[in-house]
Amino acid sequence: MHRSFEDDLDKLRTRLIRMGSLVEEQVELSFRAFLDNNAELAKLIRDRDDKVDKLDIKIDKQCQKIFALQQPVARDLRLLLSALKINNELERIGDVAVGISSMILDGYPMADLAKEFNLDTMTKATYKMVKASLDAFVNNDPDLARHILPSDGKIDEMERSISADVVLAMKENPSLIERGVRFLEVLSKVERMADHATNIAECVIFLIEARMVRHLSVDEILSQTGEVHNEADNDTYSDDGL
């Protein structure tokens, strides 16, 4: 029975990693489709969403089965609770990716606006957050998860700054309003992805350290490991490491 329980947990973790890999790719492709106004790529993202939904259901059902047949405690219980939460966050990220790419399919090409308002800076930072949060889960790395959290504030600042510029442009050029409003919707969706990545990072900390950090400030979270939070920590997660 114990071996069967361990096998179930391993299978659950494997499925969750597969889900994360699929959603991470959906995010990357959705940004590329939007920035390049690639309708063919946007259609691919929409078609692949069915895979995300099916995997989401499989993971949920597997968690329910383990809860019903076993009595998980300690870390095993935290894995199940975290799996349910992370799976939900990933499914939502997948939905947002479809929503972004659907703008193109609905007849709202905005590659020119994306370039004018430097949207690629925000999408790159958000993609790195999503990828890093999943890496933290795969590698059981709460330190990486902690260092992702300050990036969420940076994404919020980017959204506010770009939104202000777009609104000003619409005031100066009313013909831009229809597409501008849609562009603001995309900004909101990208910011929402960063929020979901933050939630995944918080789940990783809970899973590994049995510590709830959801309502703590970034300073409080970093101080728990004896780290000093300074201005450098506010930089968005980058390829250069931590």
Secondary structure by P-SEA (a helix, b strand, c coil): caaaaaaaaaaaaaaaaaaaaaaaaaaaaaaaaaaaccaaaaaaaaaaaaaaaaaaaaaaaaaaaaaacccccaaaaaaaaaaaaaaaaaaaaaaaaaaaaaccccccccaaaaaaacaaaaaaaaaaaaaaaaaaaaaccaaaaaaaaaaaaaaaaaaaaaaaaaaaaaaacccaaaaaaaaaaaaaaaaaaaaaaaaaaaaaaaaacccccccccaaaaaaccccccccccccccccccc
